[in-house]
């Protein structure tokens, strides 16, 4: 499998990880889902966010190797984080549906390559 096939899944995992970390905050949870998160929901969102960012790191390193993978990870994190910032600014209520669609497309590079 080519290295580029790991880049899109890394982007989607980073997007979901950043969304998890955002949902652990009161303001963003209120924007996206409404209301304040409970303590348990906040901890689950934080752990899921960091776990998904770890998986994005693993996907980037698996695709590109250690030297280029860590550098490519910065691009993946920037792209995903920037997209999520725009989503939180302009359409916060649509982020759960958009994340579900992105999760469905995560496997396309593996199938198409």
C-alpha positions as CSV (number, residue, x, y, z in Angstrom):
1,X,0.0,0.0,0.0
2,X,1.3,3.4,-0.9
3,X,2.2,6.1,1.7
4,X,-0.5,8.4,0.4
5,X,-3.1,5.8,1.4
6,X,-2.4,6.5,5.0
7,X,-2.6,10.3,4.8
8,X,-6.4,10.6,4.4
9,X,-7.1,8.2,7.3
10,X,-4.6,10.2,9.4
11,X,-6.5,13.4,8.5
12,X,-9.8,11.9,9.5
13,X,-8.5,10.5,12.8
14,X,-6.9,13.9,13.6
15,X,-10.2,15.6,12.8
16,X,-12.1,13.3,15.1
17,X,-9.4,13.6,17.8
18,X,-9.6,17.4,17.7
19,X,-13.4,17.2,17.8
20,X,-13.2,15.0,20.9
21,X,-10.9,17.5,22.6
22,X,-13.2,20.3,21.6
23,X,-16.3,18.5,22.9
24,X,-14.5,18.2,26.3
25,X,-14.7,22.0,26.6
26,X,-17.9,23.7,27.8
27,X,-18.1,26.3,25.1
28,X,-17.6,23.9,22.2
29,X,-19.9,21.2,23.7
30,X,-22.6,23.8,24.0
31,X,-22.0,24.9,20.3
32,X,-22.1,21.5,18.9
33,X,-24.4,19.4,21.1
34,X,-26.0,21.9,23.4
35,X,-25.6,22.2,27.1
36,X,-22.6,21.5,29.3
37,X,-20.9,18.1,29.4
38,X,-21.0,16.0,32.5
39,X,-17.7,15.1,34.2
40,X,-17.9,11.6,32.8
41,X,-18.6,12.8,29.2
42,X,-15.8,15.3,29.5
43,X,-13.3,12.6,30.5
44,X,-14.5,10.2,27.8
45,X,-14.2,13.0,25.2
46,X,-10.7,13.9,26.4
47,X,-9.5,10.3,26.4
48,X,-11.0,9.6,23.0
49,X,-9.5,12.8,21.5
50,X,-6.0,12.0,22.7
51,X,-6.4,8.4,21.6
52,X,-7.6,9.4,18.1
53,X,-4.7,11.8,17.8
54,X,-2.3,8.9,18.8
55,X,-3.9,6.8,16.1
56,X,-3.4,9.6,13.6
57,X,0.3,9.7,14.6
58,X,0.5,5.9,14.1
59,X,-1.1,6.1,10.7
60,X,1.2,8.8,9.6
61,X,4.3,7.0,10.8
62,X,3.0,3.7,9.3
63,X,2.6,5.3,5.9
64,X,5.6,7.5,5.6
65,X,8.1,6.1,8.1
66,X,9.5,7.9,11.2
67,X,11.4,10.7,9.5
68,X,8.8,11.9,7.0
69,X,5.8,10.6,8.9
70,X,6.4,13.0,11.8
71,X,6.9,15.9,9.4
72,X,3.7,14.9,7.5
73,X,1.9,14.7,10.8
74,X,2.3,18.4,11.2
75,X,0.6,19.0,7.9
76,X,-2.2,16.5,8.8
77,X,-2.7,18.2,12.2
78,X,-2.7,21.7,10.6
79,X,-5.2,20.7,7.9
80,X,-7.5,18.9,10.3
81,X,-7.3,21.5,13.0
82,X,-7.9,24.3,10.6
83,X,-10.9,22.6,9.1
84,X,-12.4,22.0,12.5
85,X,-11.9,25.6,13.5
86,X,-13.8,26.7,10.4
87,X,-16.5,24.1,11.2
88,X,-16.8,25.3,14.8
89,X,-17.1,28.9,13.5
90,X,-19.6,28.5,10.7
91,X,-21.6,25.3,11.2
92,X,-21.0,23.8,14.6
93,X,-24.3,21.8,14.7
94,X,-23.3,20.0,11.5
95,X,-20.0,18.7,12.8
96,X,-21.3,15.3,14.1
97,X,-22.8,14.5,10.8
98,X,-19.8,15.7,8.9
99,X,-17.5,13.6,11.1
100,X,-19.6,10.5,10.5
101,X,-19.3,11.1,6.7
102,X,-15.6,11.5,7.0
103,X,-15.3,8.3,9.0
104,X,-17.1,6.5,6.3
105,X,-14.7,7.8,3.7
106,X,-11.6,7.0,5.8
107,X,-11.3,3.5,4.1
108,X,-11.5,4.7,0.5
109,X,-7.8,5.0,-0.1
110,X,-7.2,1.4,1.1
111,X,-9.9,0.2,-1.3
112,X,-9.0,2.4,-4.3
113,X,-5.2,1.9,-4.2
